[in-house]
Amino acid sequence: MKISKFITSKLFGVSITALLLSATFLTPALAEAKGDAAKGAQKWANNCARCHNMRDPKELSDDYWETTVMHMRLRAGLWGVDERDILAFLQASNTPAKKVTVKSVSVDLANSGLSGEAVYKSTCIACHGGDGKGAFPGTPDFTKSKGPLSKNDAELLSNMINGFQSPGSPMAMPPRGGNVSLTDADLKAVLGYMRTTFEK
């Protein structure tokens, strides 16, 4: 009887030690994993925006976002990929968009890869909302007659490719909406979708 208790206690101790050691060595590897800023924007809008407004990028550093997200992982139940995606979005929002001069961009909305609606719903909707009026204060309203869609296609496409800081907006739109996998053809398709859906 004493031998089986001894063996059981040793096995339990070895199991706990192995678990703690694996957690110690795996945690840095998980912390280094990069998140998806586009998915993070959507997760931020669905989770964080209920209580928090967007802050001016000049107010908060990338280090501050790391501390905040780590704190909120416990309070809001954010773990793993959700935490990394939201952090990627918040850190991307700290990068001011570069001022770009539009020379000439060829726009052929008919020959795009993905459907504009699919691109909008997977990437743009998190910040611009399903109705195009913006998911949070300061996001440009696509439905206004003198709003962003009153600009020409070349200028809008350049803003989408390179990122853009709208006057009065608390954050810049990251290049390609934060989704680096979008091609120029995908952006042309989403521009066509926005024009047919929201333009007045």
N, C-alpha and C positions, 0 to 999 in steps of 0.2 A: 504494500500500500504506500509506504513512504517513498519507494523508488518511483512509482508512477506519478506521485505528486511532484517529486523532484524533477523528473523528466518533463512533465507538463509545464512546470514553472520556468524551466530553462528554455523550452521551446517558445513559450509565450514571450519571455524576455528577448530572445533572439529575433522573433517576429517583430516586436515593437522597435528594437534597435534598427533592423533592416528597413522598416517603414520610415523611421525618422531620418536615417541616412539617405534614403532615396528621395525624400521630400527636400532635404537640404541640397542635394545635387541637382534635382530637377527644377527647383524654383528659379535659379538664374536663367536656365535655358528657356523657361516659359516667359520670363520677364523680357527676354531679348526678342521674342516673336513679335513681328510687326502686325498691326491691325489694318483694316480696310477703311479708309476715311469716308468713302461713299456710304458703306453700310453703317459706319459710326454716326453719320449725320442722321440717318433714318432712326437708329436706335436712340440717339440723343433726343430727337423730336418726340419719339414715342415714350421715353422714360423720363429724361431729365427736364424737358421743357415744361412739364406740369408744375414744377416748383421753381425752376431757375430760368432767368432770361439770358440771352447771349450777352457776353461782355465784349467791350472794345478790345481788340487784339493787343493794343498797347498796354492794357492794364495788367495782363497776366502772362507770365513766362511759361515755357514748356515744362520747367521743373515744378512750377506751381500746379499745372494740370496733372502731372504725375502724382503729386501728393493728394490732390483733391479726388482724383479717380480712385486712388487706393483707399481713401477714407470712405468714399461713397460705395465701394464694392460691398462693404458690410452693411451700411445703412439702407442701400437700395437693392441689395442682393445681386450685384453685377459680378459676374465671374468669367474667367477664361476669355473666350473670343469676344464676348460683348464688351468687356472692360477694355481690351486692346483696341477694338474698333472705335469705341467712343474716344479713347485717348488719341488715336490717330486723327480723328476728326477735329478734336479740340486743338491739337498741336498744329494741324494744317490751317486752322482758322487764324492762328497767330502769324502766319506768313503773309505779309501784305502783297497784294497783286502788283505786278510790275506795270508801269504805264506803257502802253503799246500804241504805236501809230499804225493805223490801217493803211496799207498801200493798196493792195488788191488781193481779194480772195475769190477764187472761182466757186460759185455756188450752183450746184445742180442737184436740187432736192429730189429728183426722180430716181437717181441711181445710188441710193443708200443701201447699206447692209441690213442692220437691224431696223425694226419698225420704230418710228419716233415715239409712239405710245409706250412701247416696251422700255425704251431708254428712259423716258420721262418717269415712268412708274418705278423703275429700279434705282434711279440715281437722283433725279431732280426733285421728286415729290417731297423728299424729306425736308427741304428748305423752302421750296416754292409752293407746296401744298397741292392737293388734288384739284382745287379750283383755280390755281394760278394766282391767287391773291397773296400768297406768302404764308408760311407755317408759323412765323413768329414776327414780332414787330421789327421793322427795318428792312424786311425782305421786299424787294421790288414787286409791285402788283402788275402782272401781265395783262390784266383786263382793263386797265386805264387807257383811255384813248391817246393820251400823250405820254404813256408809260414806255417801258423798255422796247416793246414791240413796234414803237413808232420809228425806231432806228432802222437803217438799211441792213440787209442780210449780211453783207461783208463785215460790217462793224460788229454785229451781234455774234457772228461766227468767230471772229477774232477774239472777242471777250470770252467766249466759251472755251476756246482752245488755250488761251493764255491766262485766264483768270481775270477778275475785274472787281474793283471796289466801287460799289454804287454810293453816290452821295447820300449821307444820312443812314446808311446801313452799318450795323455794329461790327460786321465782319466782311471780309472779302470772299467772293466766290473763288474756290481754288480752281486751278486749271483743270479742264475736262470735268468740272463738277466734283473733283476729288476722286474720280474713277479713271485711273490711268489706262485702263484697258479699252476705253472708248476710242474709236477711230474717228478721223475727220468725217467719214461717211455717216457714222452713227450720230455725230453732232449735227450734221446737215439734216438728218432725218428727224431728230428731236426738234430742231428749229422749225421745220415744216409742220410738225405736229402742234407745236405751240402756236404758230400762226393760225392754223385752221381751228384750233380749239379755243384760244383765248383772245385773239385779236378782234377788236371792235371796229 
